[in-house]
Amino acid sequence: MTNLTVSAKDEKRVKALGFLRNRGTDNFSARVLTVNGKITAAQTRCIAEAAELFGNGVVTFTSRLTVEVQGIHYDKIEDFRAYIAKEGLEVGGTGPKVRPVVSCKGTTCRFGLIDTFSVSEEIHKRFYEGYFDLRLPHKFKIAVGGCPNSCVKPDLNDVGLVGQMIPNYDKDACKGCRKCSVENICPVKAAKVIDGVLEIDKKQCINCGLCIGQCPFNAIEDGQTAYKVYIGGRWGKRRSLGIPLDIVFTSKEEALDIIEKVMLLYKEQGKAGERLAETIERLGFQNVQSQLLSSDILDRKDEILKV
């Protein structure tokens, strides 16, 4: 430890860039952003080459879908950044700000209801890049899941977006079959034939879309794409399960506006060192939800950002 030459000040400076010190050394691990967990073959080769040229040849992966290149000496940090920039790659993802977005694989999965790659890329550009210099009370994590299976655990992030498919049920087309294919496929038993007619309990339905196209009499031919939003999730030493807003949004733009409202509310009403879950607990969920569902926060955006 006595042979270390990189000062605490310089360590803090490069940490803000996305370089984390390898304990007991003057070497650092670079957090290379993947935007949404997807990189090209050329970018993969570039990272591997950079790991051999500037690091110790080891590449690891984080739970937030970033790529870490280990063993980069402090003096080689700028060379590393310049090398990966050739393939449009950058480092980052630390500090009390918006963190890199986590996304599941979306519509390449048979359960995927929304294109999570494009949605998360839009979130990355709008909030990670657009609010890069915005200092928040604490870290702010966003996850995008393509269906209610919640593989990326959206409800354990500060904001979680979950793809939905609200079934369009034509009750008049129902024949009340004794063996109902819709009832049989429903994973949460929200669909049941009662008194000769299929009933769907909207409070119990998770909008997974599995029932669509299952009825031979076309009672559920299609559905409405939608977005469920969870707020206040957290994982770690203290855990909190995100709470879903009462409204399921059928507009992507509205759902993304909610993310911006949450950020602005957190900026304005959160206390330093307080995670969003604690802010919501202190203010009260219904109070927070009421603010998020109104236009007031976005109307005061410039005012909030000035502080």
C-alpha positions in Angstrom: 0.0 0.0 0.0 2.9 2.4 0.7 4.0 2.2 -3.0 0.8 3.7 -4.3 1.3 6.8 -6.4 -2.2 7.7 -7.4 -3.7 10.2 -5.0 -7.2 10.0 -3.5 -8.1 13.1 -5.5 -7.1 11.5 -8.8 -8.8 8.3 -7.8 -12.0 10.2 -7.3 -11.6 12.1 -10.6 -11.3 8.9 -12.7 -14.0 7.1 -10.7 -16.4 9.8 -12.0 -15.3 8.9 -15.5 -16.0 5.2 -14.9 -12.7 3.8 -13.6 -12.7 1.9 -10.3 -9.5 1.3 -8.5 -8.3 -2.3 -8.1 -7.7 -2.5 -4.4 -4.1 -2.0 -3.2 -2.8 -1.0 -6.7 -2.5 1.9 -9.1 -4.5 -0.2 -11.6 -8.2 0.4 -12.4 -11.1 -1.4 -13.9 -12.9 0.4 -16.7 -16.7 0.2 -16.9 -17.5 0.1 -20.6 -21.1 1.1 -21.3 -23.2 -1.2 -23.5 -26.2 1.2 -23.5 -28.7 -1.7 -23.3 -26.7 -4.8 -22.9 -26.1 -5.2 -26.6 -22.8 -4.7 -28.5 -21.6 -5.5 -32.0 -19.0 -8.1 -32.9 -16.6 -5.3 -33.8 -17.1 -3.7 -30.4 -16.5 -7.0 -28.7 -13.2 -7.4 -30.5 -12.3 -3.8 -29.7 -12.9 -4.4 -25.9 -10.9 -7.7 -26.0 -8.0 -5.9 -27.8 -8.1 -3.0 -25.3 -8.0 -5.5 -22.4 -4.8 -7.0 -23.8 -3.2 -3.7 -24.8 -3.9 -1.7 -21.7 -5.2 -4.1 -19.0 -4.4 -7.5 -17.7 -6.3 -9.3 -20.5 -9.4 -10.0 -18.3 -12.9 -8.9 -19.1 -15.8 -9.3 -16.6 -19.5 -8.4 -16.8 -21.5 -6.5 -14.2 -25.1 -7.0 -13.1 -25.9 -3.7 -14.8 -24.9 -5.0 -18.2 -21.6 -3.1 -18.4 -18.3 -4.6 -19.3 -15.3 -4.2 -17.0 -11.8 -4.3 -18.3 -9.4 -5.0 -15.4 -5.8 -4.0 -14.6 -5.5 -0.7 -16.5 -2.7 1.4 -15.0 -3.6 5.0 -14.2 -1.2 6.3 -16.8 -3.0 4.2 -19.5 -6.5 5.4 -18.8 -6.7 8.1 -21.5 -5.1 5.7 -24.1 -7.8 3.1 -23.2 -10.6 5.6 -23.6 -9.3 6.8 -27.0 -8.9 3.2 -28.2 -12.4 2.0 -27.5 -13.9 5.3 -28.8 -13.0 4.1 -32.3 -15.9 1.7 -32.0 -18.3 4.2 -30.4 -17.7 2.9 -26.9 -17.3 4.9 -23.7 -16.9 4.4 -20.0 -19.1 5.6 -17.1 -21.8 4.5 -14.7 -20.7 5.7 -11.3 -21.8 8.4 -8.8 -25.1 9.9 -7.6 -26.7 10.1 -10.9 -28.6 8.1 -13.5 -26.9 4.8 -13.9 -26.7 2.7 -17.1 -30.0 1.2 -18.1 -30.6 -2.6 -17.7 -32.7 -4.3 -20.3 -33.9 -7.8 -21.0 -33.8 -9.2 -24.6 -37.3 -8.1 -25.4 -38.9 -9.3 -28.6 -36.1 -11.9 -29.4 -37.7 -13.8 -26.5 -41.0 -15.6 -27.2 -42.6 -13.8 -24.2 -41.4 -10.3 -25.2 -44.2 -7.8 -25.5 -42.1 -4.6 -26.3 -38.8 -3.9 -28.0 -36.8 -3.4 -24.9 -33.6 -2.7 -26.8 -35.0 0.3 -28.6 -36.9 1.6 -25.5 -33.8 1.2 -23.3 -31.6 2.9 -25.9 -34.1 5.8 -25.9 -34.0 6.0 -22.1 -30.2 5.9 -22.2 -30.0 8.8 -24.6 -32.7 10.9 -23.0 -31.8 10.3 -19.3 -28.3 8.9 -19.0 -26.8 11.1 -21.6 -29.3 14.0 -21.4 -29.0 14.3 -17.6 -25.3 13.2 -17.4 -24.4 16.3 -15.3 -27.4 16.2 -13.1 -26.4 15.3 -9.5 -29.1 13.4 -7.6 -29.4 12.6 -3.9 -28.1 9.1 -4.6 -27.7 6.6 -7.5 -30.7 6.2 -9.8 -31.2 2.9 -11.5 -33.6 2.1 -14.4 -34.6 -1.3 -15.8 -36.8 -2.3 -18.7 -38.5 -5.6 -18.8 -40.3 -7.0 -21.9 -43.0 -8.9 -20.0 -44.4 -9.7 -16.5 -41.8 -12.4 -16.1 -39.6 -9.6 -14.9 -36.2 -11.3 -15.7 -34.3 -8.1 -15.1 -36.2 -7.4 -11.9 -37.6 -4.0 -12.8 -39.3 -3.7 -9.4 -35.9 -3.8 -7.7 -34.8 -0.6 -9.5 -35.6 3.0 -8.7 -37.8 3.0 -11.8 -38.8 -0.2 -13.6 -40.7 -0.3 -16.9 -42.5 -3.5 -17.8 -44.0 -4.3 -21.1 -47.7 -5.3 -21.1 -50.3 -6.6 -23.5 -53.8 -5.7 -22.5 -56.2 -8.3 -24.1 -59.0 -6.9 -26.3 -61.8 -9.3 -25.2 -64.9 -9.5 -27.3 -67.4 -11.0 -24.8 -70.1 -11.4 -27.5 -67.8 -13.8 -29.4 -67.4 -16.1 -26.4 -69.2 -19.5 -26.7 -68.6 -20.6 -23.1 -66.7 -23.7 -24.0 -66.5 -26.3 -21.3 -62.8 -26.6 -21.9 -61.8 -23.0 -22.5 -58.4 -22.6 -24.2 -58.0 -19.1 -22.7 -58.8 -20.2 -19.2 -56.3 -23.1 -19.6 -53.4 -21.0 -20.7 -53.9 -18.1 -18.2 -50.9 -18.4 -15.8 -52.5 -16.5 -12.9 -56.1 -17.9 -13.4 -57.5 -14.4 -14.1 -59.6 -15.9 -16.9 -62.4 -18.2 -15.9 -65.7 -19.4 -17.5 -68.5 -18.4 -15.2 -72.1 -19.2 -15.9 -71.2 -20.1 -19.5 -69.2 -16.9 -20.3 -65.5 -16.2 -20.1 -64.7 -13.5 -17.5 -61.4 -11.8 -17.1 -60.6 -10.3 -13.7 -58.7 -7.2 -14.6 -57.3 -6.7 -11.1 -55.8 -10.2 -11.3 -54.7 -10.1 -14.9 -51.0 -9.4 -15.4 -51.3 -8.5 -19.1 -48.9 -11.2 -20.2 -50.6 -11.6 -23.6 -50.5 -15.4 -23.6 -54.3 -15.6 -24.1 -54.2 -13.6 -27.3 -55.1 -15.7 -30.3 -56.0 -18.8 -28.2 -59.8 -18.6 -28.6 -60.9 -20.6 -31.7 -63.9 -18.2 -31.9 -61.7 -15.1 -32.0 -62.9 -13.7 -28.6 -59.4 -12.4 -28.0 -57.8 -11.7 -31.4 -55.4 -8.9 -30.3 -54.3 -6.6 -27.5 -53.1 -3.2 -26.6 -49.4 -2.6 -26.0 -48.8 -0.9 -22.7 -46.2 -0.1 -20.0 -46.4 -0.7 -16.3 -44.2 1.5 -14.1 -42.7 0.6 -10.8 -41.0 3.2 -8.5 -38.9 3.0 -5.4 -37.3 -0.4 -5.8 -33.9 -1.1 -4.3 -31.6 -4.1 -3.9 -28.6 -4.3 -1.5 -28.0 -4.0 2.2 -31.5 -2.5 2.5 -34.1 -3.9 0.2 -37.4 -2.3 -1.0 -39.8 -3.7 -3.6 -40.9 -1.2 -6.2 -44.6 -0.1 -6.1 -46.5 0.0 -9.3 -48.4 3.1 -10.3 -52.1 2.7 -10.4 -52.2 3.5 -14.2 -50.9 1.2 -16.9 -49.7 3.5 -19.7 -50.7 2.7 -23.3 -48.4 5.4 -24.6 -44.6 5.0 -24.5 -44.2 8.7 -24.4 -46.3 9.0 -21.3 -44.3 6.2 -19.6 -41.0 7.9 -20.4 -42.3 11.2 -19.1 -43.1 9.5 -15.8 -39.4 8.5 -15.6 -38.4 12.1 -16.1 -40.9 13.2 -13.5 -39.6 10.7 -11.0 -36.0 12.1 -11.6 -37.1 15.7 -11.1 -39.1 14.9 -8.0 -36.2 13.0 -6.6 -33.9 15.9 -7.4 -36.2 18.5 -5.8 -37.6 16.5 -2.8 -35.0 13.9 -2.0 -32.4 14.4 0.7 -28.7 13.9 0.2 -27.7 10.3 0.6 -31.3 9.2 0.5 -32.4 6.5 -2.0 -35.6 7.1 -3.9 -37.3 4.3 -1.8 -36.7 6.4 1.3 -37.9 9.6 -0.3 -41.2 7.8 -1.3 -41.6 6.4 2.2 -41.0 9.8 3.7 -43.4 11.7 1.4 -46.0 8.9 1.1 -46.6 6.9 -2.0 -50.0 8.4 -2.8 -48.5 11.9 -2.5 -45.7 11.0 -4.9 -48.1 9.2 -7.3 -50.4 12.3 -7.3 -47.4 14.5 -8.3 -46.3 12.1 -11.0 -49.7 11.9 -12.6 -50.0 15.7 -12.9 -48.1 18.0 -15.2 -46.8 20.2 -12.4 -43.3 18.7 -12.1 -42.6 18.9 -15.9 -44.0 22.5 -15.9 -41.4 23.4 -13.2 -38.6 21.5 -14.9 -36.3 24.5 -15.5 -36.9 25.8 -11.9 -36.0 22.4 -10.4 -32.9 22.0 -12.5 -31.6 25.4 -11.5 -31.2 24.4 -7.8 
